[in-house]
Amino acid sequence: MAFEFKASKGLAQQIAEHLKSRIIHMDLKPGERLFEAKLAAEMNVSRPPLREALRILETNGLLEFMPRRGVRVTEMTEKSIYGLNEVLKEIFGLVALKGVENGTVEDYEKLKSIEQILKECADAEDITGYLNATAQFTFSACRATRNASLEKVAHFLWPLTSRLQYASRISQKKGLKKNVKYFERSLDYYKKGNASMAAKIMQDLLENEAKNAIKYMLEKGYNK
């Protein structure tokens, strides 16, 4: 496919974002080997910015370079999914705890408005919209913590988090409404000032997503 370059942004970063989207949405599959010449031809770009983009995605954890074997999309196995999920539960549990501790009424109202978007996307079975709204919710919750380091960690992990979420939600398209309930319940505890329960609900959500992602990977034969 031809790649449309926007002069206002660096080419390598745009290539990285394009490929990142393809990886998250499983167009480029877990474990798939990538070939620079083929990708460069598909996007009509030269090899140097493409290589830079691939290195960016390696830093994001979405690609891995193999000695004398090129580059491939990182695999998603049961072990790797649960390993990532252990980290996410700690990080986003802390986000909930600190959000309750440091958040304002305005922060809560912002999160409630995004919750409504989640409901609308769930009703429409709009997975892409739902994932975008989840990102909005997550980063708004991070800002409510008033902890810049925590926010940076969440942003750094987001590409891998997004891929896990896509795998989970594509396998449970009919279950998005149930998924929204976790956000509702967590925000109820957030409003009441019950930080530990707000954190627990979000950790329960992440545990459920890991299980759904593994189910999807097994069904598609990616989890070898």
VMD Tcl script that draws the C-alpha trace (Angstrom):
set ca {
  {0.00 0.00 0.00}
  {1.26 3.51 -0.75}
  {2.29 5.52 2.27}
  {1.12 9.14 2.48}
  {3.80 11.32 4.04}
  {2.79 14.41 6.01}
  {5.49 17.05 5.87}
  {4.60 18.33 9.35}
  {5.89 15.15 11.00}
  {9.05 13.04 10.75}
  {8.84 10.24 8.19}
  {10.32 7.54 10.43}
  {7.81 8.32 13.19}
  {4.92 8.19 10.71}
  {6.11 4.85 9.36}
  {6.40 3.56 12.93}
  {2.86 4.66 13.76}
  {1.52 3.05 10.59}
  {3.23 -0.27 11.32}
  {2.29 -0.07 15.00}
  {-1.38 0.12 14.04}
  {-0.99 -2.90 11.77}
  {0.68 -4.87 14.57}
  {-1.90 -3.92 17.20}
  {-4.76 -4.88 14.88}
  {-3.07 -8.19 13.97}
  {-2.62 -7.31 10.31}
  {1.03 -8.07 11.03}
  {0.70 -11.20 13.12}
  {2.57 -12.23 16.27}
  {5.78 -13.98 15.29}
  {5.55 -12.84 11.65}
  {8.90 -12.13 10.02}
  {9.16 -8.75 8.30}
  {11.20 -7.98 5.20}
  {12.52 -4.47 4.71}
  {12.41 -4.57 0.92}
  {8.77 -5.68 0.88}
  {7.69 -3.10 3.46}
  {9.58 -0.31 1.70}
  {7.92 -1.18 -1.60}
  {4.45 -1.44 -0.04}
  {4.74 2.00 1.57}
  {6.84 3.59 -1.18}
  {9.52 4.72 1.26}
  {13.29 4.35 1.32}
  {15.09 1.89 3.58}
  {16.82 4.32 6.03}
  {13.64 5.84 7.55}
  {12.04 2.38 7.52}
  {14.94 0.96 9.54}
  {14.63 3.85 11.99}
  {10.91 3.11 12.32}
  {11.61 -0.56 12.99}
  {14.01 0.40 15.78}
  {11.33 2.62 17.31}
  {8.95 -0.33 17.34}
  {11.64 -2.51 18.87}
  {11.85 -0.01 21.72}
  {8.05 -0.22 22.05}
  {8.34 -3.98 22.45}
  {6.37 -4.74 19.29}
  {9.31 -5.97 17.20}
  {12.44 -7.95 17.90}
  {15.64 -8.11 15.87}
  {17.15 -11.57 15.48}
  {20.87 -11.98 14.72}
  {21.31 -12.86 11.03}
  {17.57 -13.53 10.73}
  {16.11 -10.06 10.41}
  {13.16 -8.71 12.35}
  {9.85 -10.16 13.43}
  {6.73 -9.12 15.31}
  {7.06 -10.12 18.95}
  {5.10 -13.22 19.82}
  {2.09 -13.35 22.12}
  {2.21 -16.50 24.19}
  {0.33 -17.35 27.35}
  {3.53 -16.72 29.31}
  {4.21 -13.33 27.72}
  {0.59 -12.20 28.11}
  {0.49 -13.07 31.79}
  {3.95 -11.55 32.28}
  {2.79 -8.25 30.77}
  {-0.45 -8.43 32.70}
  {1.36 -8.76 36.04}
  {3.10 -5.46 35.31}
  {-0.09 -3.76 34.08}
  {-2.02 -4.76 37.19}
  {0.62 -3.16 39.39}
  {0.86 0.01 37.28}
  {-2.84 0.62 36.76}
  {-3.71 -0.47 40.26}
  {-1.38 2.31 41.40}
  {-3.00 4.70 38.92}
  {-6.37 4.03 40.55}
  {-4.96 4.41 44.07}
  {-3.20 7.69 43.33}
  {-6.09 8.96 41.23}
  {-8.44 8.66 44.19}
  {-5.82 10.25 46.43}
  {-4.91 13.20 44.19}
  {-7.75 13.54 41.69}
  {-10.22 16.42 41.57}
  {-13.93 16.68 40.84}
  {-12.99 17.81 37.34}
  {-10.90 14.66 36.87}
  {-13.83 12.50 37.93}
  {-16.22 14.31 35.59}
  {-13.77 13.86 32.70}
  {-13.57 10.13 33.37}
  {-17.38 9.89 33.58}
  {-17.70 11.60 30.20}
  {-15.31 9.06 28.67}
  {-17.24 6.25 30.33}
  {-20.27 7.43 28.34}
  {-18.24 7.18 25.12}
  {-17.27 3.63 26.11}
  {-20.95 2.77 26.56}
  {-21.85 4.19 23.15}
  {-19.04 2.25 21.46}
  {-20.06 -0.92 23.29}
  {-23.67 -0.51 22.14}
  {-22.44 -0.11 18.55}
  {-19.92 -2.97 18.91}
  {-17.32 -0.48 17.70}
  {-14.04 -2.06 18.81}
  {-11.77 0.63 17.34}
  {-13.78 3.39 18.97}
  {-13.84 1.44 22.21}
  {-10.05 1.04 22.19}
  {-9.58 4.75 21.48}
  {-11.91 5.63 24.35}
  {-10.04 3.22 26.62}
  {-6.83 5.08 25.80}
  {-8.52 8.40 26.63}
  {-9.78 6.98 29.92}
  {-6.37 5.55 30.82}
  {-4.38 8.69 30.16}
  {-6.97 10.91 31.85}
  {-6.76 8.62 34.89}
  {-2.96 8.88 34.78}
  {-3.10 12.68 34.72}
  {-5.39 12.57 37.76}
  {-2.58 10.94 39.77}
  {-0.45 14.11 39.48}
  {2.51 11.75 39.06}
  {4.45 12.45 35.87}
  {6.61 9.33 36.21}
  {3.58 7.08 36.47}
  {2.07 8.74 33.41}
  {5.29 8.19 31.42}
  {5.40 4.50 32.33}
  {1.78 4.05 31.22}
  {2.54 5.74 27.88}
  {5.63 3.59 27.38}
  {3.64 0.38 27.94}
  {0.66 1.46 25.87}
  {1.61 -0.14 22.51}
  {1.87 -3.59 24.11}
  {-1.20 -2.88 26.22}
  {-3.17 -1.93 23.11}
  {-2.28 -5.15 21.33}
  {-3.36 -7.21 24.33}
  {-6.61 -5.24 24.55}
  {-7.35 -5.70 20.86}
  {-6.86 -9.47 21.13}
  {-9.11 -9.53 24.19}
  {-11.90 -7.44 22.77}
  {-11.97 -8.89 19.28}
  {-12.64 -12.24 20.95}
  {-15.41 -10.73 23.09}
  {-17.06 -8.28 20.69}
  {-20.46 -9.11 22.13}
  {-19.07 -8.64 25.63}
  {-18.10 -4.97 25.43}
  {-21.11 -3.96 27.53}
  {-19.92 -6.27 30.29}
  {-16.47 -4.75 29.96}
  {-17.87 -1.25 30.54}
  {-19.22 -2.40 33.92}
  {-15.67 -2.59 35.25}
  {-15.14 1.09 34.45}
  {-18.49 2.00 36.00}
  {-17.79 0.14 39.23}
  {-14.26 1.47 39.52}
  {-15.50 5.04 39.09}
  {-18.21 4.47 41.69}
  {-15.50 3.58 44.20}
  {-13.37 6.45 42.90}
  {-16.19 8.89 43.72}
  {-16.63 7.36 47.19}
  {-12.92 7.70 47.88}
  {-12.41 3.95 48.19}
  {-9.01 3.70 46.53}
  {-8.35 0.02 47.25}
  {-11.62 -1.12 45.68}
  {-11.20 1.19 42.68}
  {-7.79 -0.40 42.12}
  {-9.08 -3.95 42.61}
  {-11.82 -3.52 40.00}
  {-9.31 -2.31 37.40}
  {-7.00 -5.21 38.23}
  {-9.93 -7.61 37.80}
  {-10.57 -6.04 34.39}
  {-6.95 -6.59 33.37}
  {-7.05 -10.21 34.54}
  {-10.18 -10.81 32.48}
  {-8.59 -9.20 29.42}
  {-5.51 -11.41 29.71}
  {-7.70 -14.53 29.75}
  {-9.67 -13.34 26.72}
  {-6.47 -12.47 24.84}
  {-5.06 -15.93 25.45}
  {-8.31 -17.48 24.24}
  {-8.11 -15.43 21.04}
  {-4.47 -16.35 20.44}
  {-5.24 -20.04 20.88}
  {-8.20 -19.85 18.50}
  {-6.05 -18.17 15.84}
  {-3.14 -20.53 16.37}
  {-0.71 -17.76 17.33}
  {-0.03 -19.04 20.84}
  {2.46 -21.75 19.99}
}
mol new
graphics top color blue
foreach p $ca { graphics top sphere $p radius 0.5 }
foreach p [lrange $ca 0 end-1] q [lrange $ca 1 end] { graphics top cylinder $p $q radius 0.2 }
display resetview
